[in-house]
Every structure is written in C-alpha cells, then in structure tokens.
Amino acid sequence: MSVIFHIDVNSAYLSWTAVEQLKNGAKRDLRLIPAIIGGDQKSRHGVVLAKSIPAKKYGIRTGEPVANAFRKCPGLVMESPDHKLYRQYSDRLMDFLKEYTRVCGAGGQGEATATIEQVSVDECYVDVTEFVKRYSSPVDGAMEIKNEVYRRFGFTVNVGISGNKLLAKMASDFEKPNKVHTLFPEEIQVKMWPLPVSELYMAGRSSVEILQKLEIHTIGDLACMDPKLLELHLKSHGRKLWEFANGIGSEVVEAEPPEAKGIGNSTTLSQDAVTEEEAGEVLKVLAASVGRRLRRAGQKAKMLSVEIKYHTFESVSHQRQLSKATSQDQEIFEEAMVLFRELWEGTPIRLLGIRSSKLTEESEPVQMSLFDPLFQPDPKREKKEKINQALEKVRKKYGDGIVRKGVS
C-alpha cells in the first residue's frame, strides 16, 4: 500500500510574515497575539487572508472582511500580504522536502527520493512509500520532517498520513498546529464519520445546506446514503462527496514536470459571480486569452483544467483530457464550460482560471480514426481557424486591444 503525507503550513501567510519580522529584529511574534494578514478593500483584498490562533478565539474567520475582524477585536494587529515573500518561503520548503527525502533514502544513496505534488503555495502531497521504510512507523518519519521544518525555518506544519491523497488531506486538517495525524481506511469510521459534513473536503456551503435538508449532518450520514439520491440533488458533485465520505480518493502523487506546466490565465473578479451565465462570460474571455497565447507559442493543448476559488477562499480544480489537441478559443471555452458545470456547486465565485497542458507543436499531425466524425474535412472549423489567424495578424500589428469579440 502507498503511504502519502499531506504537508500543510499552519497559517502560512501569517507564519511566514512573523518569521521574517523576527529575523529582522521584531519584538513581537504575530502568531502569539490577535493578528491577521489582510489588505486593501479596493483591490478586493480587504479580507482576512490568514489569522493567528489568538485571533481565532475572537471568532475571526478567514475570508471575512477586515472591517468585521476589527469589530470583533478592536486591538487586532494587521499586516499586508507579501506574496513575493510567501513564494520564497514556499520554494524553500519544497526544496527542503526534496533534499531531505533524498538524504534519508535507503542506504544513504538517495534511492528513496519522494515524489512531491505541490497543490498550493503552502501545501503538498508527498509519496513517502519508500522513504518511511527506514522508520518504525510512518508517524516517526512524519514527526522527523515536521520537527526539522521548525528547526530550520521557524514555522510549523501539520502532516496528515494515509494511503490516498483525500484521507491524508483530511488528516492534516485535524487538530492544529504542529501536529501529525493518521487517517487510514480502518480509522475512517472512528475519526472521520463523526465530524460535521461541513468538514468534508469540497463540501461547500451550498452543498452543506442541501445535505442538511436531507437530514445529513455528519460525514457518516453522507457515507451511508444512496449515491443515486445524492446525484438527484447535487448532480455529479453529490457522488463525488459520497466517495470522499467513504474515503475513496486517488493514490497517485504526480510531480508536474516543467514542460507540462502549459499555458493558462486566471482573474480575480471585481464582484463575486453567482450564476453560470456570469461565470461563462468570464470563462469565454479567459479561453480567448489562453487560445491566443497557445497560437502565438505555436502550440496546441491536449489537456485543460478549470480552477474556481470561492468567496470563502476555498479553491477547487478539475481537469479533462481532450479528444483532440486544440488552440481554438471556442473549443477551449466549450471544454471549460463542461469542466465548470461538473465542478461548481453554486457557491459565489471570487476567481476563475483556465490552464492548458500536455502541449504539442501546432504543426504536429493529428491522428484520427476512420470512425471519427472529424476524419472528414470540417469547413466550419477551417473557417474559424482562418478567422483566428487573420485576427492574430491584426493584433500583432496593432496590439491586443484593437479587436475583440462582442462578449469581451
């Protein structure tokens, strides 16, 4: 069986800001007082991005307006975010994990270097199946990594341990900070099922409200429901939540190679999108941007993913293998909408993004089957490609803003 760690920095933005301030001679540690990381309301960053444990005791929540936080705690200390600094600390952590698992490999030769899948600036999955064999238990290996992170960098992490990524992530969200937790399949009923359904991964506010109307209050209640009934109320997302409640998740930790990073674009919305139509307008503009960049790079994409960040700052993403590589705006948009409909659960949206990957050269021939409807020439598609090529020439000569589709 695989052994996977989910490593999550505790209150990352606030912790990294505090560590940097202490290095520069600060007399107070933001982690020990009521403090938040916030920002400017005009730039849509006037919300709480991270909070200290003392601030949490005042009922301050991540994602709420800064003004609300100050009403709850008038003596609250606020620092502005420094995303460049956070990226530096994130890179140091990932470099450490790669090196540490190599140094501690079997025989001291680095044979057991772990596969690391970074999923955000402050969290990653690590396949430690081989790495932990030198310890009496996976917990011992996790404890050593956790303690070494604190010794080297001065901030703390939680480590969740399981046989798949879902359960490892759920485990890392148990008691914080600076803890190690396990959640193996045989522990699900005791450790996970009694939890409120709102604590299940990807169970957003809208989904929880629907589940509670169905008398589903705990993760265990959800796990024991008929998935077909859940699909009636929550579509494909209902079955996905049922799978998560039963501990079903991927066991594959995938390190994304540099060449697979692809081309993408995302945008933070000036106002939350609350309907599919509003989100669709944004995705159409993003699809045009991604398509344009692909064509300029002389490439086509075989894989697309859509990212949604909700107003609560929870991020989710979904990817899809395409039947045929493309760089056409409309095709990218149509695929993005399929992904969006499978992913969105009705919660207000703060950010939307489209990313392409598995890129191929534009001139690379496309393999088709005799049974593929595209085997015969498609006059409409050829016409679209010619129009896009003509528009591209105009934009190159006069600038990107010279011509736009009506929706833009």
Beta strands, then each sheet from edge to edge (+ up, - down):
strand 1: 4-9
strand 2: 35-37
strand 3: 50-51
strand 4: 77-79
strand 5: 115-120
strand 6: 123-127
strand 7: 157-162
strand 8: 180-182
strand 9: 263-273
strand 10: 299-310
strand 11: 315-326
strand 12: 349-361
sheet 1: 5+ 6- 1+ 7- 8-
sheet 2: 3+ 2- 4-
sheet 3: 9+ 12- 10+ 11-
end
